[in-house]
Amino acid sequence: MTYKAGIIGTGGIAGMGILGMHDEESIGKEKIRASHAGGYDATPDIELVAVADVDEEKLAQFSNAWDISADHRYIGHEAMLSAENLDVVSVCTPSYLHHTHVIDTARASTSPSVIWCEKPIDSRVTNAHEMIKACEETSTELVVNHSFRFTNKLQQLRRLIHKENLLGQVHSVSAQFRMELLRNSTHLLDTLIYLLDTRAERIGGYINGQNEAVESLGADQTVDDAGGGGFVVMEDGTFVTLDCTIPREDSSMTFQFIGSEGKLYLNNDDGEWRYWRLEDGNHIEEPIPGIDEPWTWENDYKGSFANAANHISDLLDRTAVNHSKGIEATRSLEIIVGLYLSHYTNGQVEIPLKRPLQDVCITSW
């Protein structure tokens, strides 16, 4: 069976490329495989048949690149949702629009079975909860595109930590990545939550107010999204230190886990993953079981979109369980909002956020 897909938003992650990740001369001109459209294109059982955007020029550019016929190009998502009978819809718009686009899609008369929403889930925790509720009420699977969850190496590492007790009780994690928190470091935070399988309980944060995307995107407006960091105490007692203030050109995505049975060092930019087993007070370096080489952006990130689309195909076949749910994506958003609240109130923040604090909006693109 072939499933039909549509995309709302024709920006970089939809299929046209992102500055800093793809060659500048290719952006907006070529098919970019590390994208939602690229994921569908790599999946035999899903066909991208329709696309919507409010910008006619971008809509035409995207549609020409990805061979979307003129009668399946729509100005605005409402037109596409009312005209097309779609099985899955990608939401690839800026984060502050996710709420509207996900809820409208879930409640559309044609009722797609799956929504593949770009990360972060939204810019406001209240919105995330409403999106999840709308999808639950309409029996729609909400899949959030935190790409690392769709790579084989991270899935194997999660199994090792939780099923085979690779690290024992994790005491401490130190993590670093580039600014900005919503635009970039949501990946770092979701990977942390995915591997630890827990959520934040208490947060102390710092926001540096710097945003490199202003220049790289040619933005004409100021947003809240910025670099930041601090500490997070997880529900299971793990103490986490975060530094997401680093400029893109200088950054590496790194994690160091210290546990009662061993320690783990992951550097996803330099391609270095190392593991030490703890025995009689000594750390003994060993290969990571079942993982032959480190995670890399080239081999793993780019393939994650095809993996995600294949997972969506399995969800449509009802042969899989969603492993990137909205409720889990909300946990990384809670941390980001908590870092802001802590910085601007000069105090620590408890998670889950109380109802008024869930309405705090961190504007981004």
N, C-alpha and C positions, 0 to 999 in steps of 0.2 A: 504493500500500500504506500502511496506517495502522499505526504502531508503538505499542506499549503502554508507558507509563512509570509508575513508582512512585517515591515519595519517602519516605526515612527521615528523620524529624525534621520538626517542624512549626513551627519558629521563624521569626524575621523573614525570613531570606534564602530560606526555603522558599516564602514567599508571604504573610506576614502583616505585614511592615514592620519597619523598624529605626529606633530612636530616634536622632535626629540627621540622618537622611536622609529621613524621611517625616513627614508631619503627625501629631502625637501623637494627635489624635482619630481618625485612620484606622487606627492600629496595632492589630492583633488583631481588627479589625471588617470591613475591606474587602479586596478583592483588590488586591494590590500587584503591578503589572506588572513592576517591576524585581526579579525573583525567578525561581527555578527553575520554579515553577508558571506564572508569567507568561510565561516563555520557551516552555514547552510549549504554553500556550494560544494563543500567537502563531504557532505552527508547524503548518501544515495536516496534515502527515504524522505527527504524534505526538499521542497522546491520553493525558492523565493519568487513570489508572483506579484507582490504589490509593495508600494512604498508611499509614505506621506511626509510632507514637510510644509511649513508656511512660507519658505523661501523658494520661489519658483526657479531661480537660477541654480541653487544647490540641488533642488529636486531633479532638474534636467541633467545636471552633471553626473549625479549619482546614478540615475536611471540609464543614462547612456553607457556608463562604465559597466554596469551590472546587467545590461540587456533587459531592462524592464520596459515593456511595451507602453505606448503612450496612453492607452485606455486603462492602465493600471497604476497611473501616477496621480496622486491626490494632493490638492492644496488643503492641508489640515487633516488631522487624524480622524475627525468625525466622519468625513466623507468616505475614507477608506473603510472604517469599521462598519458603516451602514451598507456599503456596496459589495464588500468582499466576504466570502465564507472562508475564514482562516482558521487553521488549527493551532497555530502559534504566532504570537506577535512579539517582536523585539521593541523595547522602549530604549532608544538611544539618544534621548534629549538631555539637556542640562539637568542636574540633580533637582533643582527647584521645580521642575515640571513633571517629575516622575509621578508624584501623587495624582495629579489630574489624569495623566495618560494611562497609568496602571488601572485606576478605578474605572475610567471610561471604557477601557478595553475589557475589564472583567465583567462589566454590566452591559456590554454591547449585546444587541439582539442576536447576533450570530454566535456569541459566547465561545471564544477560543478556549481550548483546554489548557494551554500553557502560555504564560507571559515570561519572556526572558528579559529581565530588567537590568540595565547597566548599573554598575556600582557608582557611588554608594547608593543604598536603597532610596534615600531622600536626604534633604537638608534639615529635617525636623523630625524628632522622635514621634510626636503625635501623628504626623502624616504617615510614617512607616506603619504604625499600629492600624491606622485606618485602611491602608493599602492591604495589609494582611487580612483584616476583617472582611473587606470586600471580596477578596479572593476566596476566603473560606466560605462565605455565604453563597458564592456562585460556583463552588467546586472547581476553581481554577488553580492550577499549580503556579506559584510564583517562584521563579528561579532567578536568583541575583547573581550577576556575572562577576563574582570574585574569582578571578581566573585560576588562581593557584589550586583551588579545590578540584579543578578539572585536569590536574596533571598527575600522572601515574606515580611519580616519585613522592609527592606530598601525601597521596593516598596511602602509599606503602609506609611512609614515615609515621603517619597517624596510627596505622595498625600496630606498628612496632611499639609506639609509646603506650598505647592503651590496651592492646591485646597481649603483647609479649613483654610488657614491663621493662622496656629498654632502658629507661632512666630511673625507674622506681618512682618515689615521690619527688615531683619537681619542686625544688625550693625557690629557685630564682631564675629569671630570664632577663637578659639585656638585649634590646632591639634598637636598630638604627635604620633610617631610610631618609629619602629626600623630602623636602617640603613639596607640596602643601598637604595638610592633613586630609581634607576631603578628596581632593583630586588625585592624590598619589598614595598617601600613607594608609588609607583605608585598606589597601592590599596587605600591608604589614600587620595591621591590627586584626584583620580577618584571619590571616594565616596563624597568628598567635592564638586566637580563639579556637580555630579549627584543630590545631595540634594539641592544645591543652584541654579542649572540650569543656570549657567552663565560661563564666561571664565575670565581668568586673563587679567589685563590691564597694571599693573606695578609691578615689582619684585625687591626686594633687597635680596641678598643671601649670604650664607656662606657654604663652603664645608670643612669638617674636614679631608678628605683624608683617612679615615679609612674604611676598607672593611673586614667584618668577613667571607665573603664567600670564601676568598682565602684559609683559613685553612679548612673550612667545606667541600669544594668541592675538596680539594686536587689539586687546580689549579696550573698550571705551567707557568702562564703568569700574568702580571700585567694589570689591567683594570682601567678605569677612575671612574667607579661606586663607590660611597662612601656615607657616611652619610652627611647630610647637613640640612639646614633650612634657616629661614629668614622671610620676610613678603611678602604678595601678596595683592595688591589692585585689587578687582574684578571689572568688568564692571558695576555692579549694585551698586558699592560703598562700598560693604562689605570689611572690613579690616581683613585679615587673618594672624595669626602668626603660623609658622610651626617649629616643632623640630623633625627632623628625624635623630638624631645623637645617639640614645639610643641603647646600646648593646641588642641583642635579648633576653638574659635571664632576663634582667631588664625591658623590655619594656611592655607597654600596648598601644593598639590602642585607643586613646581617642579623643573626640571632645567636645568642649563647645561652644554652640551657644547662643548669646545674641541678642534678638530682641525687637521690640517695643511692642509686646504683650506677651512675655514670654521668658524663657530660657530653654535650653536642654543640658543635660550631657549624653554622650554616652561613655561607656568603654567596648569595645568588648572582651577584654581578661579576665576581672574580672566579666563579665556578669552583668553589672549595667547600666541600662538606666533610667534616671530620668527627669521629666518635671515639670516646675513651670509656672503657668499662672500669668501674671502681672495684678494686679487690684489695682487702686488708689495708685500706688507707692509701693505696697507690692507684693512679689513673693509668690504664694500659690501653694504648691506641689499637683499635681494630677496625676492619671494614664495617660499614653499615650493612646489616644483613638484608639481602635482596635488592640493594641499590648499588649498581655498578659504577655510576659516575654521578657527579653533582648536577643539581638543577641548573639550567641555563636559560636565559631569555630567548636565545635563538632556537634551541631545540624543544623547550618545554612550554614557554609562554605562547609562542606562535602556534603550537599544536593544541593549546588548551581550548581554542574556539571550536575546532572540529570535535574535540572530545565533549565539549559542552553541548553542541548540537546533536551529537550522537546520544548523549544522555537524555536530551529532550525527546528525541525519537523514541527512546525506551520508555520514557514517561507517557508518551502518547500511546504506545503499545501496551501500557500498564504492566511492564515487566521490570520496573525499577522504582526505587524510593528516592525522592528528591533529596540530594545531599548539599544543596545550597539554598536553604529556605529563607524566607523573609525574616522570620523570627531570629535566625542566626545572624543575618546581615545587620539587624537592628542592634546587636550587641557591640559591633564596632562603631556604629554611629553614636551609641550611648557614651562610649569612651571619648570620642571626639568632642561631643557637646560637654561632657564632664570636664575635659581639659580647659575649655573656654570658660565655663562657669567658675572653675577653681581660680583661674588667672584673674578674672575680672571682679571676683568677690574676695580675693586673698584668703580663701579658705578651702578646706577639703570638701569633696562632694561624694555623697552616698548614691549608689546604684542599687535598685532601679530608681530612676528619677521620679520625684513626686510630680503630680499632674501639672501644675503651672510651669515647671521647669521643662517638661516634655515639649512645650510650645516654643522653646528657644530655637531660632532659625539661624543657621550658619550659612550665609549666602556664598554661592560658588557658581561655576559654569556647568 
